Amino acid sequence: MLLPAVPVEERPTDDTPVAISEPSLEGLVVMVVDDDAILLEVAKRLLVLAGCEVIAAGSGADAVEIARSHDGTIDVVLTDFHMPDLDGLEVATVMAEVRPDAVVVLMSGSGAPEIGDGTGPTAMLAKPFGQSQLRAAIVEALVERWSLSSG
């Protein structure tokens, strides 16, 4: 058997950087829940830039109402932890009933309770955040859900 020769200078070394592409969020339907209109708008814009369809809710109560009445799928619920009516954990509890296929990512600027018990949020996103942190939290939640459902 004859194989083509590769010159030594073209062979990858351990120091050669390997390009790893980020997972695509293209086509995901994400509900963003935040009582702060500015933060809601920032999250919406970052998600749209990532290729997501965004549903916005200005409160936990609005999110629950939308989740119950929305005819399409909701893949991810990105919810603030500290809100005046229903907080993020309460939203997550309702979503587990109303939208059991949706993953919940909890946002907080001041810390949050433990997550990942299978009944509530599966990922945590610290505020302030940028595009890469947002993407990582959503991917983490989706991977967690996938590993729980396949294991």
Rosetta blueprint (number, residue, H / E / L):
1 M L
2 L L
3 L L
4 P L
5 A L
6 V L
7 P L
8 V H
9 E H
10 E H
11 R L
12 P L
13 T L
14 D L
15 D L
16 T L
17 P L
18 V L
19 A L
20 I L
21 S L
22 E L
23 P L
24 S L
25 L L
26 E L
27 G L
28 L L
29 V E
30 V E
31 M E
32 V E
33 V E
34 D L
35 D L
36 D L
37 A H
38 I H
39 L H
40 L H
41 E H
42 V H
43 A H
44 K H
45 R H
46 L H
47 L H
48 V H
49 L H
50 A L
51 G L
52 C L
53 E E
54 V E
55 I E
56 A E
57 A E
58 G L
59 S L
60 G H
61 A H
62 D H
63 A H
64 V H
65 E H
66 I H
67 A H
68 R H
69 S H
70 H L
71 D L
72 G L
73 T L
74 I L
75 D L
76 V E
77 V E
78 L E
79 T E
80 D E
81 F L
82 H L
83 M L
84 P L
85 D L
86 L L
87 D L
88 G H
89 L H
90 E H
91 V H
92 A H
93 T H
94 V H
95 M H
96 A H
97 E H
98 V H
99 R L
100 P L
101 D L
102 A L
103 V E
104 V E
105 V E
106 L E
107 M E
108 S E
109 G L
110 S L
111 G L
112 A L
113 P L
114 E L
115 I L
116 G L
117 D L
118 G L
119 T L
120 G L
121 P L
122 T L
123 A E
124 M E
125 L E
126 A E
127 K L
128 P L
129 F L
130 G L
131 Q H
132 S H
133 Q H
134 L H
135 R H
136 A H
137 A H
138 I H
139 V H
140 E H
141 A H
142 L H
143 V H
144 E H
145 R H
146 W H
147 S H
148 L H
149 S H
150 S H
151 G L
